[in-house]
Amino acid sequence: MLVAGARYEGKNEHGDEIPALWEKEFFPRLGELGPVRPGVFYGVSRGLPGAAPGVFEYLAAVEVRSLDNLPPGMEGWEIPGGTYAVLPAEGVAGIRPVMDDFYHRWLGDSPYRLSANMTMIEEYPETFPDDPTIYLLFSVERR
């Protein structure tokens, strides 16, 4: 899958950096991305090799047909195929508890481990926010 949008790099230490990315940098420029999959949004997180502990990159994004000719200041990523553990979260406030459960319980009880690309995707379906369910997809592989 190809996604494009606004990028953040850091620790989200104050908890408002990523929401600000969506509101101030992504949504105002969404129309610049051209044809996109309507109504479905993605928050894609991945680790940065060699970065300080806790630092990650995050893309507030939509699915696009091509990563060519993106508007200045927008970035595109190819999301690798593979196996993903999919867990529901109830609204944005439910993301952190589901992540904690996944990393501290789910992985230990399953025959899977994090895949090398360590990608985590928040999928905001067309029904969001009327139905507050968000899906968290964690890239995993068999142990």
Secondary structure, DSSP 8 states (H G I E B T S, - for coil): -EEEEEEEEE--TTS-HHHHIIIIIIGGGGGGG-SB-TT-EEEEEEE-TT--TT-EEEEEEEEBS--TT--TT-EEEE---SEEEEEEEETGGGHHHHHHHIIIIIHHHSSEEE-TT-EEEEEE-TTTTTS-EEEEEEEEEE-
